[in-house]
Amino acid sequence: MKTILVTGASGGLGIELSKKLLEEKYFVIMHYFKHKEKVETIHKSYPNQSMIVGCNIMEEKEIVRLKKELQEKNIQIDILINNAGIDHVSEIEEKTEETFLDVYKVNTLGPFYFLKHFGEELNQKHGNIINISSDNAIDKYDIVTIEYDLSKIALNRLTEIFAHYYQNIKINAICFGWLDTKMNNIPENIKKEMDFVPLDIAVESILKLLETKETGKIEIVR
């Protein structure tokens, strides 16, 4: 049974992905930051096949602590899915250094810290890493999500750089179109006019990417 760490497992995509991975017989380590109760519910259904871990991925010392916690339990991961992410939707007048840095720390620095501290372990195990990105990083040009868009552009480049750095890991990114999750602060009347990627399709796309033999791939799913 392969062990997989999913960051942001308490969010919309993270919850559905974790459930599916458990159905597929992975041992799933579900990371959360604030909403422990959401992953606890899943863990109770799979007590021998899952584990929950909490940390603030904006802080490198927290990733180091998490790594040590797993080591003390003699747990090594085979697969890492960098799914945790935040957005800040606002008009340009409301954007500040703080809004840019907060989004960047979660969406780009967080995955970097995981790559830095778990990369060698995964390299030795010929593991797999998937970074959850966005098609906003490819061909979307909306000022209201500029922090998010730039953070995902950086995440895509991070994917390509580490795919060259770690020769034995398959490191890829998947750029989704709109996912209908709580992160999207969009009025319901506008949502009705938008094309969303259903969460079940998103989950299946991730599972499919886990089977690829390629590395450094930036895949778009709309």
Backbone bond lengths (Angstrom), bond angles and torsions (degrees), N, CA, C in turn:
res aa  C-N    CA-C-N  psi(-1)  N-CA   C-N-CA  omega(-1)  CA-C   N-CA-C  phi
1 M - - - 1.464 - - 1.530 109.24 -
2 K 1.328 116.56 122.95 1.444 120.52 179.59 1.526 110.67 -80.32
3 T 1.332 114.95 147.74 1.460 121.53 -179.60 1.520 109.43 -103.44
4 I 1.322 115.80 129.90 1.457 121.05 -175.28 1.527 109.30 -128.34
5 L 1.320 116.05 132.82 1.465 122.38 177.44 1.519 108.92 -104.26
6 V 1.323 116.21 121.92 1.465 121.90 179.16 1.519 108.35 -112.29
7 T 1.324 117.82 116.11 1.455 119.99 175.79 1.532 108.89 -83.48
8 G 1.327 115.05 151.98 1.461 118.67 -178.39 1.513 112.95 63.58
9 A 1.338 116.32 36.56 1.467 120.51 -175.36 1.523 112.83 -72.93
10 S 1.328 117.59 -11.36 1.463 119.41 -178.94 1.524 112.68 -90.50
11 G 1.343 117.19 -0.86 1.462 120.80 177.82 1.518 111.85 -90.29
12 G 1.325 116.68 179.42 1.463 121.63 -174.90 1.515 114.49 -56.18
13 L 1.326 116.93 -57.12 1.461 120.42 179.19 1.519 110.49 -68.21
14 G 1.331 117.14 -40.35 1.459 121.26 -178.89 1.512 112.58 -59.91
15 I 1.331 117.01 -40.39 1.463 121.35 179.00 1.521 110.90 -64.24
16 E 1.330 116.28 -50.39 1.475 120.07 -177.57 1.518 110.88 -65.79
17 L 1.326 117.00 -37.89 1.462 120.71 179.03 1.526 110.67 -65.68
18 S 1.326 116.96 -44.83 1.462 120.78 -179.79 1.522 111.22 -60.70
19 K 1.317 116.96 -43.67 1.469 120.82 178.93 1.529 111.08 -60.18
20 K 1.317 116.27 -44.06 1.458 120.19 -178.35 1.530 110.94 -67.30
21 L 1.314 117.35 -41.25 1.463 121.03 179.09 1.525 110.92 -63.21
22 L 1.315 116.50 -36.97 1.464 120.13 176.85 1.527 110.42 -66.59
23 E 1.318 116.67 -40.11 1.466 120.51 175.81 1.520 111.32 -61.98
24 E 1.344 115.43 -31.96 1.468 120.72 -179.29 1.534 111.88 -85.38
25 K 1.335 116.62 7.50 1.470 123.40 173.25 1.531 114.83 74.20
26 Y 1.315 117.23 28.54 1.458 120.40 169.01 1.526 108.43 -83.95
27 F 1.340 115.98 154.97 1.461 120.01 165.69 1.520 105.66 -88.93
28 V 1.331 116.80 118.57 1.463 121.16 -170.20 1.523 111.56 -110.26
29 I 1.328 115.47 121.86 1.462 122.17 172.21 1.518 106.64 -95.70
30 M 1.314 116.16 113.90 1.465 121.02 -174.85 1.531 109.88 -100.91
31 H 1.315 115.71 115.24 1.460 121.20 178.45 1.530 110.17 -89.16
32 Y 1.320 115.16 142.20 1.464 120.97 174.29 1.524 108.05 -139.63
33 F 1.315 115.53 164.15 1.466 120.31 173.36 1.526 110.24 -115.49
34 K 1.335 117.10 -55.79 1.470 119.94 -175.26 1.532 114.17 -114.32
35 H 1.321 118.23 -29.13 1.464 120.14 -169.94 1.529 111.83 -107.40
36 K 1.309 114.73 68.28 1.466 121.11 -177.84 1.523 111.91 -60.62
37 E 1.330 116.86 -35.45 1.461 120.20 -175.55 1.531 112.87 -59.66
38 K 1.331 116.57 -29.62 1.465 119.91 -177.82 1.527 111.85 -70.92
39 V 1.331 117.09 -38.73 1.461 119.03 178.32 1.524 111.18 -82.77
40 E 1.332 117.34 -25.58 1.461 120.39 176.19 1.525 110.75 -61.89
41 T 1.318 116.70 -38.44 1.461 120.98 179.42 1.523 110.73 -61.47
42 I 1.324 116.57 -43.12 1.466 120.46 178.73 1.525 109.96 -67.44
43 H 1.333 116.35 -43.57 1.466 121.04 -178.64 1.529 111.52 -59.10
44 K 1.328 116.71 -38.02 1.464 120.13 -179.95 1.529 111.93 -63.74
45 S 1.323 116.48 -27.44 1.468 119.96 177.83 1.518 112.08 -81.18
46 Y 1.344 116.82 -22.09 1.473 122.20 -179.33 1.533 109.47 -133.39
47 P 1.337 118.44 60.88 1.475 120.52 -172.91 1.523 114.34 -63.30
48 N 1.319 118.09 -27.63 1.462 121.50 -177.90 1.520 113.48 -99.36
49 Q 1.331 115.19 1.20 1.463 119.34 -175.13 1.525 111.78 -125.60
50 S 1.328 115.85 7.49 1.463 118.49 -176.78 1.524 110.58 -148.74
51 M 1.324 113.77 166.07 1.465 121.78 179.46 1.517 106.90 -150.71
52 I 1.321 117.69 145.87 1.456 120.40 177.13 1.525 109.53 -115.34
53 V 1.326 115.62 139.50 1.462 121.51 -179.99 1.522 108.68 -136.67
54 G 1.306 116.02 139.73 1.455 120.36 179.45 1.518 111.71 -116.24
55 C 1.320 116.39 137.20 1.462 120.32 172.33 1.521 109.64 -168.57
56 N 1.317 114.52 158.83 1.461 122.36 176.71 1.524 107.43 -93.93
57 I 1.332 116.85 106.40 1.468 119.67 -173.92 1.530 112.38 -73.53
58 M 1.325 118.04 -2.54 1.457 120.83 174.25 1.529 111.52 -74.80
59 E 1.354 115.81 -15.27 1.453 121.38 -175.91 1.526 109.90 -112.73
60 E 1.336 117.53 120.07 1.459 120.43 -178.84 1.520 111.72 -60.37
61 K 1.321 117.62 -37.18 1.460 120.39 -178.96 1.526 111.45 -61.75
62 E 1.319 117.09 -27.66 1.457 121.22 177.77 1.534 111.14 -70.78
63 I 1.325 116.57 -37.04 1.474 120.73 176.90 1.527 109.17 -67.18
64 V 1.329 116.31 -40.27 1.473 120.88 177.63 1.526 110.00 -61.95
65 R 1.328 116.38 -42.73 1.464 120.47 178.28 1.522 111.39 -62.72
66 L 1.333 116.27 -42.66 1.460 120.95 178.75 1.528 111.18 -62.08
67 K 1.321 116.49 -43.52 1.465 120.51 177.98 1.535 110.49 -59.56
68 K 1.318 116.30 -43.56 1.466 120.74 179.86 1.524 110.87 -64.36
69 E 1.322 116.08 -40.00 1.471 120.93 178.86 1.528 110.99 -59.77
70 L 1.323 116.82 -43.00 1.457 120.73 179.06 1.530 110.88 -68.75
71 Q 1.321 116.27 -40.28 1.464 120.07 178.65 1.526 111.47 -60.79
72 E 1.329 116.25 -41.14 1.461 120.52 179.50 1.521 112.23 -64.40
73 K 1.332 116.33 -25.16 1.463 121.38 176.47 1.526 111.84 -94.47
74 N 1.359 115.00 6.59 1.462 121.71 -179.74 1.533 112.12 58.16
75 I 1.319 115.40 40.39 1.469 121.57 179.71 1.520 109.50 -109.81
76 Q 1.322 116.29 126.75 1.463 122.63 172.09 1.519 108.83 -119.11
77 I 1.317 115.89 142.81 1.461 118.72 -178.27 1.527 110.52 -95.66
78 D 1.319 114.58 150.13 1.465 122.44 175.89 1.524 111.42 -101.97
79 I 1.329 114.77 -27.59 1.464 120.72 -174.39 1.524 108.91 -139.57
80 L 1.328 116.17 139.35 1.459 122.65 175.99 1.519 108.80 -123.89
81 I 1.321 116.38 128.23 1.463 120.60 174.33 1.526 107.81 -117.82
82 N 1.331 115.70 108.97 1.469 122.12 178.60 1.524 108.28 -82.94
83 N 1.321 114.56 90.57 1.461 120.75 -174.41 1.527 112.95 -105.75
84 A 1.333 118.14 -23.75 1.464 120.93 -176.00 1.527 110.78 -59.68
85 G 1.312 115.92 136.63 1.463 119.32 179.70 1.520 111.05 -164.46
86 I 1.330 115.86 154.06 1.460 121.53 174.63 1.522 109.46 -133.38
87 D 1.307 115.08 164.22 1.461 121.44 179.44 1.523 107.79 -132.60
88 H 1.319 115.97 164.99 1.465 121.03 172.21 1.521 106.60 -142.52
89 V 1.322 115.61 104.78 1.462 120.87 -177.75 1.522 108.83 -98.62
90 S 1.335 115.98 118.22 1.461 119.98 179.66 1.522 109.53 -163.73
91 E 1.300 114.89 164.46 1.461 119.87 174.26 1.530 108.87 -73.95
92 I 1.314 116.66 161.16 1.460 121.81 -173.17 1.533 112.12 -58.90
93 E 1.338 116.89 -33.06 1.461 120.04 -178.21 1.536 112.17 -64.12
94 E 1.321 116.90 -23.24 1.460 121.35 -176.80 1.524 113.01 -95.01
95 K 1.312 117.58 -4.27 1.461 120.71 -176.99 1.530 110.16 -82.95
96 T 1.340 115.01 139.16 1.461 120.77 -175.51 1.523 109.75 -138.38
97 E 1.312 114.86 174.47 1.469 120.00 173.92 1.524 110.48 -56.39
98 E 1.310 115.75 -39.75 1.469 120.27 -177.97 1.524 111.53 -64.64
99 T 1.335 118.30 -42.55 1.471 119.71 -179.24 1.524 110.60 -65.28
100 F 1.323 116.87 -38.81 1.467 120.21 178.49 1.531 110.70 -65.61
101 L 1.336 116.72 -48.24 1.457 120.39 -175.07 1.524 112.29 -67.84
102 D 1.330 117.68 -39.40 1.465 119.95 179.57 1.522 111.32 -61.12
103 V 1.324 116.70 -46.18 1.465 120.46 -179.73 1.525 110.97 -66.31
104 Y 1.322 116.13 -42.12 1.467 120.44 -179.32 1.532 111.27 -64.64
105 K 1.313 116.27 -40.02 1.467 119.60 -178.66 1.520 111.75 -62.57
106 V 1.313 117.59 -39.96 1.471 120.67 -179.62 1.527 111.29 -78.05
107 N 1.323 116.70 -48.22 1.464 120.72 -170.01 1.521 114.75 -81.37
108 T 1.331 117.22 -24.08 1.464 120.13 -176.42 1.526 112.21 -120.86
109 L 1.330 116.83 -52.56 1.459 119.14 -179.48 1.526 111.91 -65.65
110 G 1.334 117.28 -38.01 1.458 120.65 178.21 1.524 111.80 -56.02
111 P 1.343 118.04 -55.72 1.469 119.47 175.88 1.526 112.99 -58.12
112 F 1.337 117.65 -36.60 1.468 120.07 177.49 1.524 110.68 -60.53
113 Y 1.338 116.98 -45.42 1.461 120.13 -179.78 1.533 111.06 -60.74
114 F 1.330 117.07 -40.81 1.465 120.16 178.36 1.525 110.88 -66.00
115 L 1.320 116.67 -41.13 1.471 120.34 177.41 1.517 110.55 -63.91
116 K 1.306 116.68 -40.37 1.455 121.58 -178.76 1.525 111.83 -65.10
117 H 1.334 116.94 -44.57 1.458 120.15 -171.61 1.529 114.38 -94.18
118 F 1.337 117.77 -20.61 1.462 120.26 178.13 1.529 112.33 -109.93
119 G 1.337 116.14 -6.49 1.465 120.03 -174.39 1.511 114.11 -60.63
120 E 1.327 118.23 -46.45 1.460 120.63 -177.16 1.524 111.30 -64.91
121 E 1.315 115.99 -40.06 1.473 121.04 176.42 1.529 110.55 -59.62
122 L 1.313 115.87 -46.16 1.468 120.60 179.80 1.524 111.35 -69.38
123 N 1.315 116.64 -33.78 1.463 120.42 178.87 1.529 110.42 -64.49
124 Q 1.322 116.69 -40.71 1.459 121.18 178.72 1.525 111.79 -66.80
125 K 1.329 115.62 -30.68 1.464 120.06 -177.69 1.530 112.54 -94.63
126 H 1.349 116.82 5.96 1.461 121.19 -176.56 1.543 109.52 52.26
127 G 1.314 114.34 51.77 1.455 121.12 -173.17 1.515 114.92 -83.23
128 N 1.318 113.79 -162.65 1.460 121.64 -172.09 1.524 108.57 -142.66
129 I 1.332 116.50 135.71 1.463 122.13 175.97 1.517 109.05 -130.32
130 I 1.324 115.66 131.79 1.471 120.67 173.43 1.523 108.22 -122.58
131 N 1.323 116.16 124.57 1.460 122.43 175.53 1.524 109.02 -98.81
132 I 1.316 116.64 123.88 1.461 120.66 -179.86 1.530 108.90 -83.80
133 S 1.328 114.94 112.30 1.455 121.30 -176.74 1.529 109.44 -115.04
134 S 1.307 116.81 -156.48 1.464 121.36 -174.07 1.521 110.56 -148.91
135 D 1.332 115.80 147.73 1.465 117.99 175.48 1.525 111.42 -71.08
136 N 1.351 116.88 -7.52 1.471 120.00 170.74 1.526 110.91 -60.75
137 A 1.329 116.07 -23.97 1.466 120.74 179.70 1.524 112.03 -82.66
138 I 1.316 117.12 -6.04 1.473 121.36 -175.21 1.526 111.95 -106.05
139 D 1.316 116.13 -56.81 1.472 117.81 -172.89 1.532 113.03 -150.37
140 K 1.317 116.52 34.97 1.462 120.65 175.69 1.523 108.53 -113.68
141 Y 1.312 117.02 140.54 1.467 120.06 -173.35 1.530 110.67 -136.66
142 D 1.324 116.19 69.11 1.464 121.23 -178.13 1.513 109.49 -118.03
143 I 1.306 116.88 121.16 1.460 122.21 -175.82 1.526 112.12 -61.97
144 V 1.338 118.07 -27.87 1.463 119.68 -173.57 1.528 112.53 -70.46
145 T 1.336 117.28 -18.52 1.476 120.66 179.38 1.530 111.63 -117.49
146 I 1.309 117.55 26.64 1.468 120.53 -171.72 1.533 112.66 -61.26
147 E 1.342 118.33 -36.78 1.474 119.59 178.29 1.534 110.28 -60.98
148 Y 1.311 115.07 -48.14 1.462 121.54 -179.62 1.528 110.93 -61.82
149 D 1.324 115.80 -46.58 1.464 120.65 -176.98 1.524 111.39 -60.73
150 L 1.336 116.27 -46.37 1.464 120.06 -179.85 1.530 111.56 -65.92
151 S 1.328 117.00 -36.76 1.467 119.74 178.83 1.515 111.53 -65.04
152 K 1.342 117.18 -34.57 1.459 120.76 -179.86 1.535 111.57 -78.54
153 I 1.336 117.11 -30.72 1.466 119.82 171.97 1.532 108.98 -60.69
154 A 1.327 115.95 -44.53 1.466 120.55 178.47 1.525 111.32 -64.51
155 L 1.337 117.11 -37.61 1.463 120.70 178.74 1.529 110.90 -64.17
156 N 1.320 116.89 -38.56 1.472 120.06 177.51 1.529 110.94 -63.04
157 R 1.327 116.58 -43.80 1.454 119.51 179.10 1.535 110.82 -68.10
158 L 1.319 116.77 -36.50 1.456 121.18 175.19 1.533 110.11 -58.45
159 T 1.315 115.92 -41.44 1.466 121.75 177.63 1.522 110.71 -58.25
160 E 1.320 116.31 -47.90 1.465 120.94 -177.69 1.531 111.54 -66.70
161 I 1.310 116.77 -40.56 1.468 120.89 -179.14 1.528 110.69 -64.29
162 F 1.326 116.58 -47.91 1.463 119.12 -177.54 1.521 112.35 -73.30
163 A 1.328 117.59 -23.16 1.465 119.85 174.79 1.526 110.35 -64.78
164 H 1.322 116.59 -29.72 1.466 121.03 175.15 1.533 110.93 -82.60
165 Y 1.328 115.80 -33.46 1.464 120.20 -175.22 1.524 112.11 -71.61
166 Y 1.322 116.45 -46.19 1.462 120.92 179.52 1.527 109.18 -99.56
167 Q 1.306 115.84 105.77 1.461 121.31 -171.95 1.526 113.74 -72.46
168 N 1.334 117.43 -22.81 1.463 119.93 -174.09 1.522 114.45 -104.03
169 I 1.327 116.79 1.93 1.464 120.05 -179.92 1.523 109.36 -107.59
170 K 1.323 115.96 137.49 1.463 120.21 169.64 1.529 106.86 -85.24
171 I 1.324 116.07 111.86 1.469 121.53 -177.13 1.525 108.34 -119.17
172 N 1.322 116.10 114.94 1.452 121.12 -176.70 1.527 110.59 -136.79
173 A 1.324 115.59 162.93 1.467 121.07 176.75 1.516 108.93 -123.96
174 I 1.306 115.38 148.76 1.463 120.36 176.23 1.529 107.85 -123.52
175 C 1.321 115.67 123.11 1.465 122.18 -175.45 1.531 109.06 -102.00
176 F 1.301 116.09 105.39 1.458 120.45 -179.11 1.523 111.80 -87.15
177 G 1.313 115.02 150.20 1.449 120.80 165.43 1.529 108.17 -73.99
178 W 1.306 117.86 -162.01 1.459 120.78 -177.87 1.514 111.11 -60.97
179 L 1.330 116.06 125.93 1.458 122.33 170.70 1.527 107.41 -105.45
180 D 1.308 117.23 132.51 1.456 120.17 -176.48 1.529 109.77 -82.06
181 T 1.330 114.98 79.51 1.465 121.66 178.73 1.524 108.74 -120.56
182 K 1.330 116.27 172.45 1.466 121.03 -178.09 1.528 112.33 -67.11
183 M 1.349 116.44 -15.59 1.461 118.66 178.53 1.527 110.65 -66.67
184 N 1.333 116.76 -24.04 1.461 120.58 -179.42 1.521 110.12 -84.44
185 N 1.297 116.67 105.49 1.461 121.74 179.58 1.531 108.97 -88.18
186 I 1.337 114.59 69.81 1.463 121.02 -173.90 1.526 108.90 -119.64
187 P 1.328 118.71 130.57 1.470 121.12 178.58 1.529 111.43 -57.89
188 E 1.338 116.30 146.29 1.459 121.11 -175.95 1.526 112.31 -60.61
189 N 1.333 118.37 -35.07 1.462 119.88 -178.72 1.528 111.68 -66.77
190 I 1.344 116.80 -30.24 1.458 120.64 177.55 1.526 110.01 -79.10
191 K 1.333 116.30 -36.90 1.462 120.52 179.11 1.534 111.75 -56.47
192 K 1.323 115.16 -36.79 1.470 119.53 -177.30 1.519 112.28 -61.53
193 E 1.324 116.99 -22.82 1.458 121.20 -178.07 1.531 112.85 -97.24
194 M 1.338 116.70 1.77 1.457 120.43 -175.50 1.524 111.29 -106.27
195 D 1.325 115.02 151.66 1.457 120.91 175.46 1.523 109.04 -94.89
196 F 1.320 115.81 116.98 1.457 121.37 179.54 1.524 110.58 -104.32
197 V 1.323 115.49 151.38 1.456 121.13 170.52 1.528 106.66 -85.64
198 P 1.332 118.88 116.17 1.467 120.33 178.85 1.521 110.55 -58.69
199 L 1.326 116.76 144.97 1.459 120.45 -176.89 1.520 112.46 -62.39
200 D 1.338 117.78 -33.54 1.464 118.85 179.52 1.528 110.97 -67.88
201 I 1.327 116.88 -34.53 1.473 120.59 176.37 1.525 109.72 -69.23
202 A 1.329 116.68 -39.92 1.468 120.40 178.11 1.523 111.05 -61.29
203 V 1.320 116.25 -44.52 1.464 121.04 179.94 1.525 111.10 -62.77
204 E 1.321 116.52 -45.30 1.471 120.04 179.44 1.525 110.97 -63.17
205 S 1.325 117.31 -34.48 1.462 120.98 178.45 1.520 111.30 -65.51
206 I 1.318 116.13 -37.31 1.468 120.55 177.97 1.522 110.26 -67.23
207 L 1.329 116.64 -45.47 1.461 120.52 179.56 1.532 110.85 -61.69
208 K 1.316 115.99 -38.61 1.465 119.99 178.61 1.523 110.91 -65.22
209 L 1.336 116.93 -40.41 1.458 121.07 -179.83 1.531 111.04 -66.77
210 L 1.321 116.74 -26.65 1.459 119.80 176.47 1.525 112.19 -62.99
211 E 1.324 116.75 -21.91 1.469 121.03 -177.48 1.526 112.82 -92.36
212 T 1.317 118.11 -6.29 1.464 119.55 -176.42 1.525 111.34 -68.64
213 K 1.310 114.98 151.08 1.462 121.07 174.89 1.526 111.03 -96.42
214 E 1.337 116.01 -2.50 1.458 121.34 -178.17 1.527 111.25 -83.71
215 T 1.317 115.62 162.77 1.461 121.71 173.14 1.522 108.89 -141.29
216 G 1.321 116.03 151.42 1.460 120.38 -177.00 1.514 112.86 76.24
217 K 1.314 116.60 18.18 1.466 121.66 -177.22 1.528 110.27 -86.87
218 I 1.336 116.39 135.89 1.461 122.81 174.00 1.519 106.82 -113.04
219 E 1.315 116.67 101.01 1.471 121.66 -174.36 1.511 110.68 -99.27
220 I 1.318 116.86 139.14 1.462 122.37 179.29 1.526 109.17 -107.24
221 V 1.331 116.11 131.07 1.461 121.77 177.56 1.522 108.51 -129.25
222 R 1.335 114.74 114.78 1.473 120.03 -179.83 1.515 110.59 -121.74
